[in-house]
Amino acid sequence: MFKPRTSFKDIILGLKNVATAPEKQFNNSIKIDKVLILSKLSRYEFERRKSNSANDDELEKELRSRGTDFERLIHCHVLHKKFETNVVNTLRKMGIDVEVVNRFNYTQEKVNWADVIVPTGGDGTFLLASSKIRNSTKPVIGFNSDPNRSEGHLCLPKKYSANISKAVEKLQKGDFEWLLRSRIRIKLISQKGEIIPKCLHEIDVKCDAHTPFSKVDPDGKVLPVLALNEVFVGESISSRVSHLQMRLNGSIEQTSLKCSGVCICTGTGSTSWHLSINRLPVQSVAELLKLVDVHSSEDREVLAAQIADVYNRDLIFRADDKRMSYTIRDLISAGVWPHPKGIKSRDFVSKLEIKSNCYEASLVVDGGVSFDFNDGTIAFLEIRPEDSLRTVILN
């Protein structure tokens, strides 16, 4: 039986997690005279807009009849709106000009008016806020409106949800560091010639950002939306195999593969879907430890949890990293697949080219906007400094 010379405890102590803190930058100053608050769309508001009910009483009756916990729905709605009101009142008391918008009237004109964009909600609202920022100069600073139920990785730390004025004072004093979050630029070449965005949120009637293309390249069209978290390419029906071809880092070698799609993330997105796809369960580690003679006085389950934790933390990388990380989901590695052999199911890249051999596939940006990605369509993905999203880390 195999007996490792080095204990698993030693291995754990020797591993180091990738730092996620930003590089320190000085001369920090921020203009915060005009703030645009982007309001979270609560579930109650979503149901209100979606319903054909004539009034609130009819809506309540409709929701209760289908089994919805109406009291909880209203509780969460009121909680979000009270928090938003608190943010507005706090900023105005500090002499700041404030305007409030929602996802339906969040326009480029409003963005241009503001010094800072402040989404109040969670990561979804933050992603919506960032979708209209096309450069690295306009700051986006989020407050988590429900820190007890939402992680809010992209927002300020939860303690500032209870002390908004303290966060604003730190910004005004320059007591913060800039964090330029990398975003993915996508260029598409479609054999159809037409590249039309589709909104995946049924409440959205149109994809206006998703308006005209910001740049037209002789070899394709640069999409007018940047990915802060991730880009997914694959068949729209999850049970259907995705047939794709990939080129890494400008290589001339092309790999044909069959899988369940490919997820390409930024450092910001490495805490999201990327982590969920690649996370190593404690159960799997515990089962592996049964196969080897582990000389350790520690309980096997405890050791398994430690190993899994180190592995999973190492999946996360810096938000300002200029690399992307791709993950090939459920890569078929049998017979002639992939062709040629050798491609890693997960790795870092600076540039990525993906060609579709799919039937009814999509390229999805941050889970919100989709583009057809059917047979013959080619996507080029890269990160450029000028596409970064300007955010802050409070000291």
Disulfide bonds with the S-S distance in Angstrom:
Cys199-Cys207 1.96
